[in-house]
Amino acid sequence: MDMTDSLAVSVSALDAHRHRLNVIASNLANAQSTRTDGGGPYRRRDVVFQAAPVSSSFQHAFKQAVTGPGRHALDGVKVARVIEDRKPGQTVYDPRHPDADKKGFVTMPNVNVMEEMVNMIGASRAYEANVQAINATRTMWNRALEIGR
């Protein structure tokens, strides 16, 4: 493994967690949205991560051929897809709301702000950890360059 592989792994994680933070921000922004283009209240979204090789398909195949079938090349992470949470939203009695049904109930989005805040802190910490990994790699490179002086 060379140091560019560790950078590629960390960069893939930064991109995945940035995407997760964007989805969390969308959930928080729409925590009170009772109307969407598709109809009905906003539905909470979540990101599904998937391990993915950090090298190109040729490099990945070459490493697998060299290291053998039992050994794995380094995997980064990517966003496999964004899913909608099918959990029903809470119904609130508010007959003056424009989206209230005939009985006066409004279905709110299924977004729990506290849960989203916890998810945001987790994504933020994961992002910071990968930045630290990049900084550690950079420090190792600098130290290796100092050996040659």
TORVEXDREN-337522 format. One record per residue: residue number from 0; residue in one letter; x, y, z of N, C-alpha, C, O in turn. Coordinates in pm, 1 decimal. Atoms other than C-alpha are relative to their C-alpha. Example, Ala and Ser with C-alpha at 12.3 -4.5 7.8 and 13.67 -1.06 7.14 Angstrom:
// residues 2
[0; 'A'; [89.0; -119.0; 0.0]; [1230.0; -450.0; 780.0]; [90.0; 120.0; 0.0]; [193.6; 118.1; 66.5]] [1; 'S'; [-82.0; -119.0; -6.0]; [1367.0; -106.0; 714.0]; [-77.0; 109.0; 73.0]; [-26.1; 219.8; 89.9]] 
***
This chain:
// residues 149
[0; 'M'; [84.9; -118.2; 0.0]; [0.0; 0.0; 0.0]; [88.4; 123.0; 0.0]; [181.4; 134.0; 79.8]] [1; 'D'; [-71.1; -126.5; -6.9]; [130.2; 340.6; -81.9]; [-90.7; 104.8; 63.5]; [-208.4; 80.3; 89.7]] [2; 'M'; [76.6; -101.2; -74.3]; [20.2; 662.3; 79.6]; [-111.5; 61.9; -81.9]; [-205.6; 118.0; -25.9]] [3; 'T'; [110.1; -54.5; 79.2]; [-192.0; 769.1; -213.9]; [-127.2; -82.7; 19.3]; [-237.9; -30.2; 7.2]] [4; 'D'; [118.2; 81.8; -28.2]; [-421.6; 474.5; -136.1]; [-71.2; 47.1; 126.8]; [-194.0; 54.2; 130.9]] [5; 'S'; [63.9; -46.7; -123.1]; [-478.4; 600.4; 217.4]; [-69.6; 133.3; -22.9]; [-175.3; 159.0; 34.7]] [6; 'L'; [67.2; -125.7; 33.4]; [-556.8; 944.2; 77.6]; [-128.6; -25.8; -76.9]; [-230.2; 39.2; -51.8]] [7; 'A'; [119.2; 30.4; 79.7]; [-801.1; 794.4; -172.0]; [-111.8; -55.8; 88.0]; [-228.9; -23.8; 67.9]] [8; 'V'; [101.3; 53.8; -92.1]; [-977.9; 601.3; 105.6]; [-61.7; 113.4; 80.7]; [-183.7; 121.2; 94.7]] [9; 'S'; [50.0; -111.1; -81.8]; [-1005.2; 913.5; 321.2]; [-84.7; 96.8; -82.9]; [-186.5; 147.1; -35.3]] [10; 'V'; [77.5; -90.6; 85.6]; [-1125.6; 1126.3; 30.6]; [-137.3; -60.1; -33.2]; [-237.3; 11.6; -36.6]] [11; 'S'; [130.9; 61.4; 26.7]; [-1398.3; 874.1; -53.4]; [-90.8; 13.4; 121.9]; [-211.2; 34.6; 107.6]] [12; 'A'; [81.4; -16.2; -121.4]; [-1513.1; 891.3; 310.1]; [-45.2; 144.1; 17.1]; [-158.2; 169.3; 59.0]] [13; 'L'; [40.4; -141.1; -9.2]; [-1511.2; 1271.2; 304.4]; [-117.6; 28.0; -92.3]; [-212.9; 95.4; -53.0]] [14; 'D'; [108.3; -22.4; 95.3]; [-1731.1; 1270.9; -3.9]; [-129.9; -66.1; 47.5]; [-237.4; -7.0; 36.9]] [15; 'A'; [120.5; 69.8; -45.6]; [-1971.2; 1012.4; 141.4]; [-63.0; 71.6; 118.9]; [-185.0; 86.9; 124.4]] [16; 'H'; [55.4; -67.1; -118.3]; [-2007.5; 1194.9; 473.7]; [-49.6; 140.2; -32.6]; [-142.4; 189.4; 31.4]] [17; 'R'; [52.9; -129.1; 45.3]; [-2049.5; 1528.3; 297.7]; [-140.2; -19.9; -56.6]; [-230.8; 59.2; -30.6]] [18; 'H'; [131.9; 29.1; 56.1]; [-2338.0; 1373.1; 107.8]; [-100.2; -30.7; 112.3]; [-215.2; 12.9; 107.2]] [19; 'R'; [87.9; 30.7; -113.8]; [-2481.3; 1236.8; 434.8]; [-40.8; 127.8; 72.9]; [-156.6; 142.6; 112.0]] [20; 'L'; [34.5; -126.3; -65.9]; [-2461.4; 1583.8; 592.3]; [-100.6; 78.8; -82.6]; [-189.3; 142.8; -26.0]] [21; 'N'; [97.1; -68.3; 85.7]; [-2647.7; 1728.0; 292.1]; [-139.9; -59.4; 18.3]; [-238.1; 14.6; 24.1]] [22; 'V'; [130.7; 64.3; -18.4]; [-2927.8; 1472.3; 337.6]; [-57.3; 35.4; 137.5]; [-177.1; 60.7; 150.1]] [23; 'I'; [46.0; -37.0; -133.9]; [-2946.6; 1546.4; 711.1]; [-47.8; 145.8; 0.3]; [-150.2; 177.4; 61.0]] [24; 'A'; [41.7; -140.6; 8.4]; [-2963.1; 1920.3; 636.1]; [-134.1; 12.5; -70.4]; [-217.0; 95.0; -31.9]] [25; 'S'; [129.8; -0.6; 69.1]; [-3249.2; 1852.3; 394.0]; [-110.9; -47.1; 92.4]; [-220.7; 8.5; 91.7]] [26; 'N'; [99.9; 49.0; -95.5]; [-3431.6; 1653.4; 661.7]; [-35.2; 108.1; 101.9]; [-152.4; 129.3; 133.0]] [27; 'L'; [25.3; -105.2; -99.5]; [-3390.1; 1934.5; 914.5]; [-75.2; 117.7; -62.3]; [-162.9; 176.3; 1.2]] [28; 'A'; [66.5; -112.6; 65.5]; [-3497.6; 2198.6; 664.1]; [-147.6; -28.8; -25.3]; [-230.1; 62.6; -25.3]] [29; 'N'; [138.8; 36.5; 32.0]; [-3816.7; 2006.5; 585.4]; [-72.3; -64.2; 117.2]; [-169.8; -136.5; 96.4]] [30; 'A'; [62.2; 61.3; -117.8]; [-3906.8; 1905.0; 941.0]; [-144.3; 43.2; 19.1]; [-219.3; -23.8; 90.1]] [31; 'Q'; [137.5; -48.8; -13.6]; [-4229.3; 2107.4; 912.2]; [-71.8; 7.4; -135.0]; [-179.6; 66.2; -143.4]] [32; 'S'; [60.3; -9.1; 133.5]; [-4304.2; 2066.0; 538.7]; [-113.2; -100.6; -13.8]; [-89.9; -221.5; -15.2]] [33; 'T'; [116.7; 88.7; 10.8]; [-4652.8; 1925.4; 504.4]; [-43.0; -20.4; -144.7]; [-137.8; -93.9; -172.3]] [34; 'R'; [38.5; 9.7; 140.6]; [-4664.0; 1960.7; 127.2]; [125.0; -20.0; -85.0]; [222.9; 53.0; -69.8]] [35; 'T'; [-111.6; 24.2; 92.2]; [-4430.6; 1817.5; -139.8]; [-53.1; -6.5; -142.1]; [-174.3; -8.6; -163.8]] [36; 'D'; [41.2; 11.1; 140.0]; [-4435.6; 1796.7; -517.3]; [-69.8; -132.6; -26.2]; [-161.4; -139.4; -108.2]] [37; 'G'; [61.5; 131.7; 17.2]; [-4524.4; 1427.1; -491.9]; [-131.0; -15.3; 74.8]; [-199.7; -116.4; 60.8]] [38; 'G'; [120.9; 7.5; -81.2]; [-4811.0; 1504.4; -256.6]; [30.8; -53.8; 138.3]; [118.7; -138.5; 154.3]] [39; 'G'; [-20.3; 45.0; -136.6]; [-4830.7; 1453.7; 116.9]; [116.5; 68.7; 67.1]; [182.1; 153.7; 6.8]] [40; 'P'; [-109.4; -63.7; -74.0]; [-4578.6; 1550.3; 382.0]; [136.2; -50.8; -44.6]; [148.0; -154.7; -109.6]] [41; 'Y'; [-138.2; 38.7; 28.2]; [-4203.0; 1536.2; 345.4]; [30.8; -129.3; 74.3]; [-12.7; -148.5; 187.8]] [42; 'R'; [-42.4; 125.2; -63.3]; [-4055.2; 1194.1; 418.9]; [150.6; 6.1; 23.0]; [228.3; 44.2; -64.5]] [43; 'R'; [-140.5; 0.7; -39.6]; [-3726.8; 1160.5; 602.1]; [81.4; -87.6; -95.1]; [34.4; -192.2; -139.7]] [44; 'R'; [-89.0; 77.0; 87.3]; [-3434.8; 1039.1; 389.4]; [124.7; -39.8; 77.2]; [166.0; 27.6; 171.5]] [45; 'D'; [-122.4; 48.2; -62.0]; [-3129.9; 841.9; 487.0]; [94.0; -51.7; -108.7]; [50.3; -91.5; -216.7]] [46; 'V'; [-103.0; 40.3; 95.1]; [-2805.2; 751.3; 313.3]; [44.0; -142.3; 31.6]; [63.4; -177.9; 147.8]] [47; 'V'; [-53.3; 135.7; -14.4]; [-2692.5; 392.8; 255.8]; [140.7; 0.6; -58.2]; [161.5; 32.1; -175.4]] [48; 'F'; [-138.9; 5.6; 44.1]; [-2316.1; 352.1; 239.0]; [33.1; -138.5; -51.7]; [-27.1; -238.1; -11.4]] [49; 'Q'; [-45.9; 126.5; 56.0]; [-2140.1; 82.7; 41.5]; [151.9; 5.8; -14.5]; [207.5; 106.7; -57.7]] [50; 'A'; [-144.4; 7.3; 20.4]; [-1777.4; -28.9; 43.4]; [27.7; -6.0; -149.2]; [-41.5; -74.9; -224.1]] [51; 'A'; [-33.0; -4.8; 142.5]; [-1613.9; 43.6; -290.3]; [150.5; 10.4; -14.7]; [215.3; 79.3; 64.1]] [52; 'P'; [-144.7; -11.5; 21.1]; [-1261.9; -0.9; -424.5]; [36.9; 143.0; -35.6]; [-37.5; 212.8; -104.4]] [53; 'V'; [-40.6; -138.5; 23.5]; [-1069.1; 322.6; -435.9]; [74.3; 17.1; -130.9]; [90.4; 129.6; -178.2]] [54; 'S'; [-72.5; -10.8; 126.0]; [-877.1; 242.4; -751.8]; [-95.7; -23.9; -116.4]; [-211.3; -61.8; -97.5]] [55; 'S'; [82.3; 23.9; 118.2]; [-1004.6; 217.4; -1105.6]; [-24.1; -150.6; -13.9]; [41.9; -231.0; 51.9]] [56; 'S'; [33.2; 141.3; 13.0]; [-1154.1; -110.5; -1216.1]; [120.8; -81.3; -47.8]; [139.6; -195.0; -4.5]] [57; 'F'; [-118.4; 72.3; 46.0]; [-832.7; -206.5; -1399.2]; [100.1; -17.7; 114.3]; [153.1; -126.8; 135.3]] [58; 'Q'; [-94.0; 8.6; -112.3]; [-613.4; -123.4; -1098.6]; [-51.9; -98.7; 104.3]; [24.5; -177.2; 160.5]] [59; 'H'; [59.6; 90.9; -98.4]; [-854.8; -308.0; -871.0]; [17.0; -144.8; -45.6]; [55.5; -230.3; 34.1]] [60; 'A'; [-12.8; 135.7; 52.0]; [-853.0; -616.6; -1094.4]; [145.6; -45.0; 2.8]; [174.9; -160.9; 32.0]] [61; 'F'; [-141.6; 33.7; -2.1]; [-473.9; -602.0; -1120.2]; [46.7; -33.8; 141.2]; [119.5; -131.0; 161.3]] [62; 'K'; [-38.8; 27.1; -138.1]; [-430.7; -581.8; -742.2]; [-56.8; -132.6; 47.6]; [9.9; -207.1; 119.4]] [63; 'Q'; [59.5; 127.8; -39.0]; [-669.5; -871.8; -695.3]; [77.4; -115.8; -62.0]; [96.1; -219.9; 0.9]] [64; 'A'; [-74.9; 106.2; 66.7]; [-472.6; -1074.7; -947.7]; [137.0; -19.0; 65.3]; [185.0; -131.8; 76.4]] [65; 'V'; [-133.1; 8.3; -59.9]; [-139.4; -992.8; -779.3]; [-7.2; -51.6; 143.2]; [72.1; -137.0; 182.8]] [66; 'T'; [6.3; 37.5; -141.6]; [-247.0; -1030.5; -417.4]; [-72.6; -131.5; 21.8]; [-63.3; -188.8; 130.4]] [67; 'G'; [69.2; 127.2; -15.0]; [-459.6; -1338.0; -478.4]; [-147.3; 19.2; 30.7]; [-190.1; 126.9; 72.1]] [68; 'P'; [144.9; -14.0; -17.4]; [-829.2; -1411.3; -451.3]; [-42.7; 17.5; 145.4]; [-148.8; 73.7; 172.1]] [69; 'G'; [39.0; -12.0; -140.9]; [-829.2; -1429.4; -70.5]; [31.8; 135.4; 59.1]; [-19.4; 170.0; 165.6]] [70; 'R'; [-39.9; -131.5; -52.2]; [-674.7; -1085.8; -25.9]; [-84.3; 106.8; -65.6]; [-118.0; 97.9; -183.7]] [71; 'H'; [84.2; -107.2; 52.3]; [-876.1; -772.6; -67.6]; [83.4; 126.2; -19.0]; [171.8; 157.2; 61.0]] [72; 'A'; [-58.0; -131.6; 18.2]; [-764.2; -445.0; -209.6]; [-69.4; 95.1; 96.1]; [-171.7; 60.0; 154.9]] [73; 'L'; [60.3; -96.6; -91.5]; [-840.6; -135.6; -5.7]; [-134.5; 45.8; -52.2]; [-153.3; 67.9; -171.8]] [74; 'D'; [131.4; -49.7; 35.7]; [-1198.2; -26.8; -1.7]; [-23.8; 135.4; 64.4]; [6.8; 157.6; 181.6]] [75; 'G'; [48.5; -126.5; -53.7]; [-1324.6; 322.7; 38.1]; [-148.7; -15.0; 25.6]; [-197.4; -125.6; 48.5]] [76; 'V'; [144.4; 3.9; -21.3]; [-1687.5; 411.2; 81.2]; [-65.1; 90.7; -103.4]; [-8.0; 191.3; -145.4]] [77; 'K'; [76.9; -85.8; 89.7]; [-1948.5; 550.3; -151.2]; [-146.0; -6.2; 42.8]; [-187.0; -95.3; 117.3]] [78; 'V'; [142.9; -2.2; -28.5]; [-2313.6; 641.2; -127.7]; [-67.6; -93.1; -99.5]; [-67.7; -66.4; -219.6]] [79; 'A'; [67.3; 95.0; 88.1]; [-2505.9; 344.1; -265.6]; [-133.0; 57.2; -47.6]; [-166.7; 49.5; -165.8]] [80; 'R'; [127.0; -62.4; 37.3]; [-2840.6; 521.0; -257.1]; [-55.0; 79.1; 118.3]; [-8.6; 66.1; 231.5]] [81; 'V'; [72.3; -74.9; -102.8]; [-3065.9; 755.2; -65.2]; [-138.9; -59.8; 7.5]; [-210.1; -67.2; -92.6]] [82; 'I'; [129.6; 65.6; -16.9]; [-3372.7; 586.8; 79.7]; [-95.1; 91.1; 78.3]; [-53.0; 177.0; 155.8]] [83; 'E'; [103.0; -71.3; -75.9]; [-3698.7; 727.5; 210.9]; [-42.1; -85.0; 118.0]; [-59.3; -206.3; 105.0]] [84; 'D'; [48.3; 67.7; -119.9]; [-3805.5; 637.0; 561.7]; [-152.3; -12.2; -12.1]; [-222.4; 88.4; -23.3]] [85; 'R'; [144.5; 23.9; 18.7]; [-4151.4; 479.9; 533.3]; [-80.8; 9.3; 129.3]; [-201.6; -14.4; 129.9]] [86; 'K'; [69.1; -15.0; -127.5]; [-4233.9; 538.5; 898.6]; [-104.9; 111.2; -12.9]; [-74.7; 217.4; -67.6]] [87; 'P'; [103.2; -103.7; 14.9]; [-4563.5; 731.2; 919.6]; [31.5; 122.1; 86.2]; [93.1; 112.1; 192.3]] [88; 'G'; [-18.1; -122.4; -76.3]; [-4557.6; 1088.8; 1033.6]; [-108.5; 16.2; 104.9]; [-212.1; -50.1; 100.8]] [89; 'Q'; [95.2; -24.7; -107.4]; [-4735.4; 1217.6; 1338.1]; [-117.1; 84.1; -53.0]; [-97.2; 175.3; -133.3]] [90; 'T'; [115.4; -80.8; 37.8]; [-5089.6; 1351.1; 1292.8]; [-31.7; 96.7; 112.9]; [-31.8; 60.7; 230.7]] [91; 'V'; [24.2; -107.1; -96.8]; [-5171.9; 1677.1; 1463.5]; [-134.9; 61.9; -32.6]; [-168.9; 83.1; -148.9]] [92; 'Y'; [129.6; -64.7; 21.6]; [-5511.9; 1832.1; 1513.7]; [21.2; 150.2; -14.4]; [59.1; 217.8; 81.2]] [93; 'D'; [-12.9; -143.0; 28.7]; [-5502.2; 2176.3; 1352.1]; [-95.4; 32.3; -115.0]; [-53.7; 35.0; -230.7]] [94; 'P'; [98.9; -20.3; 107.0]; [-5824.0; 2253.3; 1160.7]; [25.1; 124.7; -84.1]; [-30.0; 135.9; -193.6]] [95; 'R'; [-25.9; -121.5; 78.4]; [-5690.4; 2594.9; 1046.7]; [114.5; -17.4; -99.1]; [138.1; 69.5; -183.0]] [96; 'H'; [-114.3; 23.8; 90.9]; [-5391.3; 2443.0; 866.3]; [-52.9; -24.9; -141.3]; [-151.9; -96.3; -157.3]] [97; 'P'; [48.5; 20.4; 137.9]; [-5429.5; 2454.6; 484.6]; [7.9; -144.7; -48.6]; [-63.5; -181.5; -141.9]] [98; 'D'; [-11.0; 140.4; 41.2]; [-5326.2; 2087.1; 455.4]; [-76.7; -93.7; 92.2]; [-55.0; -214.8; 89.0]] [99; 'A'; [79.1; 84.4; -89.8]; [-5570.7; 1963.0; 719.0]; [-105.0; -77.5; -79.2]; [-158.4; -28.3; -178.6]] [100; 'D'; [105.2; 77.4; 66.6]; [-5809.9; 1684.9; 619.3]; [-137.0; 48.4; 49.6]; [-145.8; 146.3; 123.7]] [101; 'K'; [135.2; -45.5; -34.4]; [-6187.8; 1709.8; 662.0]; [-27.6; -6.0; 149.7]; [-114.1; 65.3; 200.6]] [102; 'K'; [18.2; 9.7; -144.9]; [-6159.3; 1608.3; 1027.0]; [89.5; 98.7; 76.1]; [79.1; 109.7; 198.3]] [103; 'G'; [-86.9; -99.0; -62.5]; [-5896.0; 1877.2; 1094.9]; [137.1; -50.1; 38.2]; [210.1; 19.4; 108.9]] [104; 'F'; [-131.8; 54.7; -34.1]; [-5589.7; 1653.0; 1122.4]; [100.3; 26.2; -112.9]; [67.1; 17.4; -231.1]] [105; 'V'; [-109.8; -23.1; 93.7]; [-5258.2; 1734.0; 954.9]; [106.0; -106.6; 24.9]; [147.0; -128.7; 138.8]] [106; 'T'; [-109.2; 95.9; -12.6]; [-4999.2; 1466.2; 886.4]; [131.7; 74.8; -16.3]; [156.9; 137.6; -119.1]] [107; 'M'; [-127.9; -70.1; -0.1]; [-4656.1; 1603.1; 973.7]; [108.2; -92.3; -58.1]; [88.1; -213.5; -66.0]] [108; 'P'; [-111.2; 83.2; 48.6]; [-4323.1; 1483.7; 827.0]; [49.0; -93.7; 110.5]; [31.6; -66.0; 229.1]] [109; 'N'; [-49.3; 98.7; -96.4]; [-4164.3; 1181.8; 993.8]; [143.3; 31.3; 42.3]; [222.9; -59.7; 65.3]] [110; 'V'; [-134.6; -44.7; -36.8]; [-3854.6; 1383.3; 1082.8]; [3.0; 28.7; 149.5]; [-75.0; 109.6; 199.7]] [111; 'N'; [-23.4; -26.6; -141.5]; [-3737.5; 1371.5; 1444.6]; [125.3; 86.4; 8.7]; [235.6; 40.7; -21.4]] [112; 'V'; [-111.0; -95.9; 0.7]; [-3518.9; 1677.7; 1493.6]; [113.8; -46.4; 90.4]; [230.7; -30.1; 55.5]] [113; 'M'; [-105.4; 47.5; -90.9]; [-3332.1; 1526.9; 1789.3]; [80.8; -113.3; -64.9]; [203.4; -116.9; -54.2]] [114; 'E'; [-68.9; 110.1; 68.0]; [-3251.1; 1212.6; 1590.4]; [90.9; 53.3; -110.5]; [202.6; 5.1; -129.3]] [115; 'E'; [-80.8; -58.7; 107.5]; [-3128.3; 1423.8; 1300.5]; [122.6; 71.0; 56.3]; [229.4; 67.2; -4.7]] [116; 'M'; [-114.8; -66.2; -61.9]; [-2904.8; 1625.5; 1534.0]; [106.0; -102.5; 40.8]; [225.5; -78.8; 23.0]] [117; 'V'; [-94.6; 105.9; -36.8]; [-2747.8; 1303.7; 1666.0]; [69.0; -54.3; -125.4]; [190.1; -76.5; -125.2]] [118; 'N'; [-59.3; 46.6; 125.8]; [-2695.6; 1181.8; 1309.2]; [98.9; 102.5; -56.0]; [203.1; 66.3; -110.6]] [119; 'M'; [-88.1; -105.3; 49.7]; [-2542.7; 1517.4; 1217.9]; [131.6; 2.2; 77.9]; [238.2; 20.5; 19.0]] [120; 'I'; [-122.3; 2.9; -80.1]; [-2295.7; 1498.4; 1506.9]; [85.2; -120.5; -39.9]; [207.3; -109.3; -50.8]] [121; 'G'; [-73.6; 118.8; 42.5]; [-2200.6; 1144.2; 1402.9]; [67.3; 19.4; -134.6]; [183.1; -18.5; -152.1]] [122; 'A'; [-57.8; -24.8; 132.6]; [-2146.4; 1246.7; 1041.0]; [112.3; 101.7; 8.6]; [214.0; 88.8; -59.4]] [123; 'S'; [-103.3; -102.1; -16.6]; [-1949.3; 1551.2; 1149.5]; [126.3; -59.7; 61.5]; [237.1; -27.9; 18.5]] [124; 'R'; [-116.3; 64.9; -62.5]; [-1722.7; 1341.0; 1372.7]; [71.3; -93.2; -98.8]; [194.3; -99.3; -100.5]] [125; 'A'; [-61.4; 87.0; 100.5]; [-1665.5; 1089.4; 1092.7]; [77.7; 83.4; -101.9]; [186.2; 44.5; -145.0]] [126; 'Y'; [-68.4; -89.4; 92.6]; [-1575.6; 1376.7; 860.2]; [131.0; 49.2; 60.3]; [234.7; 49.6; -5.9]] [127; 'E'; [-119.9; -48.6; -67.4]; [-1330.6; 1516.4; 1115.5]; [106.0; -109.7; 11.6]; [225.0; -83.0; -4.5]] [128; 'A'; [-95.1; 110.9; -12.0]; [-1172.4; 1173.1; 1166.9]; [72.3; -23.7; -132.0]; [191.8; -53.2; -132.6]] [129; 'N'; [-64.4; 19.8; 130.1]; [-1105.7; 1141.9; 794.9]; [91.5; 116.3; -35.9]; [192.8; 96.5; -102.9]] [130; 'V'; [-91.9; -112.9; 19.3]; [-956.3; 1491.4; 782.9]; [127.4; -24.5; 79.7]; [237.1; 3.6; 31.5]] [131; 'Q'; [-117.9; 32.1; -80.7]; [-724.8; 1382.7; 1064.6]; [85.8; -107.2; -67.2]; [208.6; -100.7; -63.1]] [132; 'A'; [-75.3; 103.9; 71.2]; [-629.3; 1072.9; 864.1]; [78.3; 60.3; -116.7]; [191.6; 19.8; -142.6]] [133; 'I'; [-71.1; -67.3; 109.4]; [-539.1; 1295.9; 568.2]; [118.4; 79.8; 55.6]; [227.2; 78.4; -1.9]] [134; 'N'; [-109.7; -76.0; -60.9]; [-332.8; 1520.3; 795.4]; [112.4; -92.8; 45.5]; [229.8; -58.4; 31.6]] [135; 'A'; [-102.8; 96.0; -42.3]; [-151.4; 1215.3; 937.1]; [78.6; -50.6; -120.6]; [200.5; -66.3; -113.5]] [136; 'T'; [-68.8; 43.3; 121.9]; [-72.8; 1096.4; 585.5]; [93.6; 108.8; -51.3]; [206.3; 80.9; -92.3]] [137; 'R'; [-83.7; -112.6; 43.9]; [57.4; 1440.2; 493.0]; [124.4; 14.2; 88.9]; [234.3; 40.7; 40.1]] [138; 'T'; [-114.2; -7.0; -91.8]; [276.4; 1443.3; 804.1]; [100.5; -110.4; -30.5]; [221.4; -87.6; -28.1]] [139; 'M'; [-89.8; 110.6; 34.4]; [416.1; 1102.8; 710.4]; [77.2; 31.7; -127.2]; [196.5; 2.3; -135.7]] [140; 'W'; [-69.7; -37.7; 123.1]; [497.2; 1231.5; 361.1]; [110.1; 101.9; 28.9]; [222.3; 89.4; -20.1]] [141; 'N'; [-99.5; -102.5; -31.9]; [673.3; 1535.4; 501.3]; [118.9; -59.2; 73.9]; [233.3; -22.1; 47.7]] [142; 'R'; [-109.9; 64.0; -72.6]; [876.0; 1321.3; 739.0]; [85.1; -85.6; -93.6]; [207.2; -91.2; -79.0]] [143; 'A'; [-75.6; 80.3; 97.1]; [973.9; 1090.3; 454.3]; [86.9; 89.2; -87.0]; [198.4; 51.4; -122.9]] [144; 'L'; [-80.5; -93.6; 78.8]; [1091.4; 1391.1; 254.4]; [117.6; 53.6; 80.9]; [224.4; 78.3; 25.0]] [145; 'E'; [-109.2; -49.4; -84.4]; [1300.3; 1512.3; 549.9]; [112.7; -102.7; 12.6]; [227.9; -65.4; 34.9]] [146; 'I'; [-104.6; 103.3; -6.5]; [1486.0; 1180.2; 555.1]; [98.6; 18.0; -114.9]; [218.7; -3.3; -97.8]] [147; 'G'; [-84.3; -15.2; 117.8]; [1619.2; 1252.0; 206.9]; [86.6; 125.1; 1.4]; [175.5; 137.4; -82.9]] [148; 'R'; [-79.1; -125.2; -2.5]; [1763.1; 1594.4; 301.8]; [133.8; -19.7; 64.3]; [212.0; 74.8; 74.4]] 
***
